[in-house]
Amino acid sequence: MAARMAQLAPSATLRINALAKELQSQGKPVLSFATGEPDFPTPPQIIAAAEVAMRSGKTKYTATPGIPELRRAVADRFRRNYQVDYEPAEIIIGAGGKQELYNLCQVILNPGDEVIIFSPYWVSYPEMVKLAGGIPVIVEGGIETGFVPTLAAVEAAITKRTKAIIVNSPNNPTGAVYPRDYLQALGQLAVNYNLLLVSDEIYDDLVYDGAHTCIAALSPEIRERTITIGGVSKSFSMTGWRLGWAAGPAPIIKAMTDLQSHSTSNPSSISQYAALAGLTQDIPELAMMQAAFRRRRDLMFEQLARVKGFSLILPQGAFYLFIDLRQTPGYTTSEEFCAQLLSEQLVAAVPGEAFGAPGYFRLSYATAESDIIEGCRRIAEFIARR
């Protein structure tokens, strides 16, 4: 094996979800709150568009960065939602936002470059940075600050080797939505220190309190150093279609396109036409899904806020609850807590260690309300026995 694989940690969320599915296949009534995946079907108009594409012969290679009409549709979405303009040459389509984040790290990082990552973080950020030869620099933001690191802490982490800052709002795993004035100040910090801003906005349609702030829309100076990651997985319940994008400065997008041409080439042609329908047609299911996630959030929060020793704040976006369990009876580690919760109560959750936040655990409320009620009952019962 290559030496770089020794420093690579497998995805904890995928590992736990696979274990939960294995137990379910054995007939055990496991309730999994581990996966970051909407449980709704893909809207029918999108499926119909995919079928039309298949039957009309749109099954060949496309341009590496995606079909022009989809790149225009993504640009139109930025203009319509956030009043920020992009040309098609500033947009690349790939096999999920995850691929474009990976591509981006590969094209901007030299060995030893530092990337500031806010903790709690999505599990893949540090691994992508390390695979590109970079060094993750973690800046913590706990429940005491609403899971948002202080600007002073961010600035203190900047060195001569810092290349970029990764921002994820709405946030996975915490559900935090960063305030506009905070992002404005963060953007100015990037300008002052000549840093790139990597803004993962995959959950931008899932904001329940307030409004989402697109960092690139804050000022022309900030836009010219921001690469925005997005996609259709969460908003349109299209996780398996593997379709996402990046928008940013044309030279960076060109480099990402060159890299992609030597790996996957274009993303699935069928997925591209399906996503095009989602971005250009009226999809009433979107509002339904958003309303359902809000109800589920409120239900799960209400149920777990009563549990002895839990500390939690109401998430403003995405579909996760991130719970501080350090004051629960018999607490040792969140990894042990989640292992026991699965073995004794058949409830799958992700320990905070996976997100750089020991002492916490993550639950996804992208599941049926009946499962949320039963899962919360099992969790409360588990705590009561400790």
C-alpha positions as CSV (number, residue, x, y, z in Angstrom):
1,M,0.0,0.0,0.0
2,A,1.1,3.6,-0.6
3,A,2.4,5.3,2.5
4,R,-0.3,8.0,2.4
5,M,-3.0,5.4,3.0
6,A,-1.6,4.9,6.5
7,Q,-2.9,8.3,7.6
8,L,-6.3,7.9,6.0
9,A,-9.2,7.2,8.4
10,P,-12.2,5.4,6.9
11,S,-15.6,7.2,7.0
12,A,-17.1,6.6,10.4
13,T,-20.6,7.5,9.2
14,L,-20.5,5.0,6.4
15,R,-19.0,2.3,8.7
16,I,-21.8,2.7,11.3
17,N,-24.5,2.8,8.7
18,A,-23.2,-0.4,7.1
19,L,-23.1,-2.1,10.6
20,A,-26.7,-1.0,11.2
21,K,-27.8,-2.4,7.8
22,E,-26.0,-5.7,8.6
23,L,-28.0,-6.0,11.9
24,Q,-31.2,-5.1,10.0
25,S,-30.5,-7.9,7.5
26,Q,-30.3,-10.3,10.5
27,G,-33.9,-9.4,11.3
28,K,-33.1,-7.0,14.2
29,P,-35.3,-3.9,14.6
30,V,-32.4,-1.4,14.3
31,L,-33.3,2.3,14.1
32,S,-30.5,4.1,12.2
33,F,-30.0,7.8,12.7
34,A,-26.5,7.6,11.4
35,T,-26.9,8.4,7.7
36,G,-27.0,11.9,6.2
37,E,-29.5,10.9,3.5
38,P,-33.1,12.1,3.0
39,D,-35.6,9.2,3.2
40,F,-37.9,10.7,0.6
41,P,-38.1,9.4,-3.0
42,T,-36.6,11.5,-5.8
43,P,-39.4,13.7,-7.1
44,P,-41.2,12.1,-10.1
45,Q,-40.5,15.0,-12.5
46,I,-36.8,14.3,-12.1
47,I,-37.1,10.6,-12.6
48,A,-39.3,11.3,-15.7
49,A,-36.5,13.6,-17.1
50,A,-34.0,10.8,-16.6
51,E,-36.2,8.3,-18.4
52,V,-36.6,10.7,-21.3
53,A,-32.8,11.2,-21.5
54,M,-32.2,7.5,-21.6
55,R,-34.8,6.8,-24.2
56,S,-33.7,9.7,-26.4
57,G,-30.1,8.5,-26.6
58,K,-28.5,10.9,-24.2
59,T,-26.3,8.1,-22.8
60,K,-22.9,9.1,-24.3
61,Y,-19.9,11.0,-22.9
62,T,-20.5,14.6,-22.3
63,A,-18.1,17.5,-21.8
64,T,-15.9,16.8,-18.8
65,P,-17.2,19.7,-16.7
66,G,-20.8,18.9,-17.6
67,I,-23.4,19.7,-20.2
68,P,-23.6,23.5,-21.0
69,E,-27.3,23.7,-20.1
70,L,-26.8,22.3,-16.7
71,R,-23.9,24.7,-16.0
72,R,-26.1,27.5,-17.1
73,A,-28.9,26.3,-14.8
74,V,-26.5,26.2,-11.8
75,A,-25.4,29.8,-12.7
76,D,-29.0,30.8,-13.0
77,R,-29.7,29.3,-9.5
78,F,-26.8,31.4,-8.0
79,R,-28.2,34.5,-9.7
80,R,-31.8,33.8,-8.7
81,N,-31.2,32.8,-5.1
82,Y,-28.2,34.9,-4.1
83,Q,-27.7,37.6,-6.7
84,V,-24.2,36.5,-7.6
85,D,-23.1,36.0,-11.2
86,Y,-21.2,33.1,-12.7
87,E,-20.2,32.2,-16.2
88,P,-20.4,28.6,-17.3
89,A,-16.6,28.5,-17.4
90,E,-16.6,29.1,-13.7
91,I,-18.7,26.0,-12.9
92,I,-17.8,22.3,-13.0
93,I,-20.3,19.4,-12.6
94,G,-19.0,16.2,-11.0
95,A,-20.1,13.0,-9.3
96,G,-21.3,14.8,-6.2
97,G,-20.0,17.8,-4.3
98,K,-17.7,15.4,-2.6
99,Q,-15.8,14.7,-5.8
100,E,-15.4,18.5,-6.4
101,L,-14.1,19.0,-2.9
102,Y,-11.5,16.3,-3.5
103,N,-10.6,17.7,-6.9
104,L,-10.2,21.2,-5.4
105,C,-7.9,20.0,-2.7
106,Q,-5.8,18.2,-5.3
107,V,-5.4,21.3,-7.5
108,I,-4.8,24.0,-4.8
109,L,-2.6,22.3,-2.2
110,N,1.1,21.8,-2.3
111,P,2.8,19.6,0.3
112,G,2.9,21.3,3.7
113,D,0.1,23.8,2.8
114,E,-2.2,24.3,5.8
115,V,-6.0,24.4,5.6
116,I,-8.1,25.7,8.5
117,I,-11.1,23.4,9.3
118,F,-13.7,24.2,11.8
119,S,-14.6,21.6,14.4
120,P,-17.0,19.9,14.5
121,Y,-16.4,19.1,10.9
122,W,-17.7,16.7,8.2
123,V,-15.6,13.6,8.4
124,S,-14.0,13.9,4.9
125,Y,-12.5,17.4,5.1
126,P,-9.3,16.4,7.0
127,E,-8.8,13.3,4.9
128,M,-9.1,15.1,1.6
129,V,-6.6,17.7,2.8
130,K,-4.1,15.0,3.9
131,L,-4.5,13.1,0.6
132,A,-3.5,16.2,-1.2
133,G,-0.4,16.6,0.9
134,G,-1.9,19.4,3.0
135,I,-2.1,19.8,6.8
136,P,-5.5,20.2,8.5
137,V,-5.5,22.9,11.2
138,I,-8.5,22.4,13.4
139,V,-10.2,25.4,15.1
140,E,-12.8,24.3,17.6
141,G,-16.2,25.7,18.0
142,G,-18.2,23.9,20.8
143,I,-21.7,24.2,22.0
144,E,-20.8,27.2,24.2
145,T,-20.3,29.3,21.0
146,G,-23.2,27.8,19.1
147,F,-20.8,25.5,17.2
148,V,-19.2,28.6,15.5
149,P,-15.5,29.2,16.2
150,T,-14.6,32.7,17.3
151,L,-13.0,34.9,14.6
152,A,-10.1,35.5,17.1
153,A,-9.5,31.8,17.2
154,V,-9.6,31.6,13.4
155,E,-7.2,34.5,12.9
156,A,-4.8,33.0,15.6
157,A,-4.6,29.8,13.5
158,I,-3.4,31.6,10.3
159,T,0.3,31.2,9.5
160,K,2.5,31.8,6.5
161,R,1.6,28.3,5.3
162,T,-2.2,28.7,5.4
163,K,-3.7,28.3,2.0
164,A,-7.5,28.1,2.6
165,I,-10.3,28.0,5.1
166,I,-13.1,25.4,4.7
167,V,-16.6,26.6,5.8
168,N,-19.7,24.5,6.0
169,S,-23.0,26.3,6.6
170,P,-25.6,24.9,7.2
171,N,-23.3,22.6,9.0
172,N,-22.9,18.9,9.2
173,P,-22.8,17.6,11.9
174,T,-24.2,20.4,14.1
175,G,-27.0,22.0,12.0
176,A,-25.5,25.4,12.8
177,V,-26.2,28.2,10.3
178,Y,-23.4,30.9,10.4
179,P,-24.7,34.5,10.8
180,R,-24.2,36.8,7.8
181,D,-22.1,39.3,9.7
182,Y,-19.8,36.5,10.9
183,L,-19.3,35.2,7.3
184,Q,-18.7,38.8,6.1
185,A,-15.9,39.2,8.7
186,L,-14.5,35.8,7.8
187,G,-14.5,36.7,4.2
188,Q,-12.7,39.9,5.0
189,L,-10.1,37.9,7.0
190,A,-9.5,35.8,3.9
191,V,-9.0,38.9,1.8
192,N,-6.6,40.4,4.3
193,Y,-4.5,37.3,4.5
194,N,-4.8,36.4,0.8
195,L,-6.5,33.0,1.5
196,L,-9.0,30.9,-0.4
197,L,-12.4,30.3,1.0
198,V,-13.9,26.8,0.4
199,S,-17.7,27.2,1.1
200,D,-19.5,23.9,1.3
201,E,-23.2,24.9,0.9
202,I,-24.7,21.5,0.1
203,Y,-27.5,22.1,2.6
204,D,-28.4,25.7,1.5
205,D,-32.0,24.8,0.8
206,L,-32.5,23.3,4.3
207,V,-32.6,26.4,6.5
208,Y,-35.4,26.6,9.0
209,D,-34.6,29.8,11.0
210,G,-33.4,32.8,9.2
211,A,-31.8,32.7,5.7
212,H,-28.8,31.1,4.1
213,T,-25.9,33.3,3.3
214,C,-23.9,32.5,0.1
215,I,-20.4,33.6,0.9
216,A,-19.5,34.5,-2.7
217,A,-22.4,37.0,-2.8
218,L,-21.0,39.1,0.1
219,S,-18.6,41.2,-2.0
220,P,-16.6,41.1,-5.3
221,E,-13.4,40.8,-3.3
222,I,-14.7,37.7,-1.4
223,R,-16.2,36.2,-4.5
224,E,-12.9,36.1,-6.4
225,R,-11.3,33.9,-3.7
226,T,-14.3,31.7,-2.9
227,I,-15.1,28.2,-4.3
228,T,-18.7,27.2,-3.5
229,I,-19.6,23.6,-3.4
230,G,-23.3,22.5,-4.0
231,G,-25.4,19.7,-5.4
232,V,-28.7,18.0,-5.6
233,S,-28.2,15.2,-3.1
234,K,-29.8,16.8,-0.1
235,S,-32.3,19.3,-1.6
236,F,-33.8,16.9,-4.2
237,S,-33.2,13.6,-2.4
238,M,-30.8,12.5,-5.1
239,T,-27.9,11.0,-3.0
240,G,-27.5,8.0,-5.2
241,W,-27.5,10.0,-8.5
242,R,-24.1,11.4,-7.6
243,L,-24.4,14.9,-9.0
244,G,-22.8,18.1,-7.6
245,W,-20.9,21.2,-8.6
246,A,-18.3,23.7,-7.7
247,A,-18.4,27.4,-8.7
248,G,-15.4,29.7,-8.5
249,P,-12.5,31.5,-10.3
250,A,-12.1,30.2,-13.8
251,P,-8.5,29.2,-13.5
252,I,-9.3,27.0,-10.5
253,I,-12.3,25.5,-12.3
254,K,-10.1,24.9,-15.4
255,A,-7.6,23.0,-13.2
256,M,-10.3,20.9,-11.6
257,T,-11.7,20.1,-15.1
258,D,-8.2,19.0,-16.3
259,L,-7.9,16.8,-13.2
260,Q,-11.4,15.3,-13.6
261,S,-10.6,14.5,-17.3
262,H,-8.0,12.1,-16.0
263,S,-10.2,10.5,-13.3
264,T,-13.9,10.1,-13.9
265,S,-14.3,12.3,-16.9
266,N,-17.9,13.6,-17.1
267,P,-20.4,12.7,-14.4
268,S,-23.3,10.5,-15.5
269,S,-25.1,11.9,-18.4
270,I,-28.4,10.6,-17.1
271,S,-27.9,12.2,-13.7
272,Q,-27.0,15.5,-15.4
273,Y,-30.3,15.7,-17.3
274,A,-32.2,14.6,-14.1
275,A,-30.5,17.4,-12.2
276,L,-31.3,19.9,-15.0
277,A,-35.0,19.1,-14.5
278,G,-34.7,19.7,-10.8
279,L,-33.1,23.1,-11.3
280,T,-35.4,24.3,-14.1
281,Q,-38.8,22.8,-13.3
282,D,-41.3,23.6,-10.5
283,I,-40.8,20.8,-8.0
284,P,-43.5,21.0,-5.3
285,E,-42.0,18.2,-3.3
286,L,-39.2,20.5,-2.2
287,A,-41.4,22.5,0.0
288,M,-43.0,19.4,1.4
289,M,-39.6,17.9,2.3
290,Q,-38.4,21.1,3.9
291,A,-41.6,21.3,6.0
292,A,-41.2,17.6,7.0
293,F,-37.6,18.2,8.1
294,R,-38.7,21.1,10.2
295,R,-41.3,19.1,12.0
296,R,-38.9,16.2,12.6
297,R,-36.3,18.6,13.9
298,D,-38.7,20.1,16.4
299,L,-40.0,16.6,17.4
300,M,-36.5,15.1,18.0
301,F,-35.3,18.2,19.9
302,E,-38.4,18.2,22.1
303,Q,-37.9,14.5,22.9
304,L,-34.2,14.7,23.7
305,A,-34.1,18.0,25.5
306,R,-35.7,16.2,28.4
307,V,-33.0,13.5,28.8
308,K,-30.9,13.8,31.9
309,G,-27.4,15.0,31.1
310,F,-27.9,15.9,27.5
311,S,-27.0,19.5,26.4
312,L,-28.3,20.5,23.0
313,I,-29.3,23.6,20.9
314,L,-31.9,23.8,18.3
315,P,-30.3,23.3,14.9
316,Q,-31.1,26.0,12.3
317,G,-30.4,23.9,9.2
318,A,-29.4,20.6,7.5
319,F,-31.0,17.6,9.2
320,Y,-28.8,16.7,12.2
321,L,-28.9,17.1,16.0
322,F,-25.5,17.3,17.7
323,I,-25.7,16.4,21.4
324,D,-23.3,17.1,24.2
325,L,-23.4,14.0,26.4
326,R,-20.4,14.7,28.7
327,Q,-22.7,15.2,31.7
328,T,-24.7,12.0,31.3
329,P,-24.5,9.3,34.0
330,G,-21.6,6.9,33.5
331,Y,-20.1,8.8,30.6
332,T,-16.7,7.6,29.4
333,T,-16.4,8.4,25.7
334,S,-18.9,9.1,22.9
335,E,-17.5,6.1,20.9
336,E,-18.3,3.8,23.8
337,F,-21.7,5.4,24.3
338,C,-22.7,4.9,20.6
339,A,-21.4,1.3,20.6
340,Q,-23.4,0.4,23.7
341,L,-26.5,2.3,22.3
342,L,-26.4,0.1,19.2
343,S,-25.7,-3.2,21.0
344,E,-28.2,-2.7,23.8
345,Q,-30.9,-0.5,22.3
346,L,-30.4,-1.1,18.5
347,V,-30.1,2.6,17.9
348,A,-27.4,3.7,15.4
349,A,-25.7,7.1,16.0
350,V,-22.4,8.6,15.1
351,P,-19.9,9.4,17.9
352,G,-18.4,12.9,18.0
353,E,-14.9,11.6,17.6
354,A,-15.7,11.1,13.9
355,F,-16.3,14.9,13.6
356,G,-13.3,16.0,15.7
357,A,-15.6,16.6,18.7
358,P,-15.3,13.9,21.5
359,G,-18.1,14.1,24.0
360,Y,-20.8,14.6,21.5
361,F,-22.9,12.4,19.2
362,R,-24.8,13.0,16.0
363,L,-28.4,12.0,15.1
364,S,-30.0,12.5,11.7
365,Y,-33.7,13.3,11.7
366,A,-34.0,12.4,8.0
367,T,-36.3,9.6,8.9
368,A,-39.9,8.9,9.7
369,E,-41.5,10.6,12.7
370,S,-42.6,7.3,14.2
371,D,-38.9,6.1,14.1
372,I,-37.9,9.4,15.8
373,I,-40.4,8.9,18.6
374,E,-39.3,5.2,19.1
375,G,-35.6,6.0,18.8
376,C,-35.8,8.8,21.3
377,R,-37.7,6.5,23.7
378,R,-34.9,3.9,23.4
379,I,-32.2,6.5,24.0
380,A,-34.0,7.9,27.1
381,E,-34.5,4.4,28.4
382,F,-30.8,3.7,27.9
383,I,-29.8,6.8,29.8
384,A,-32.2,6.0,32.6
385,R,-30.5,2.7,33.2
386,R,-27.0,4.1,33.5
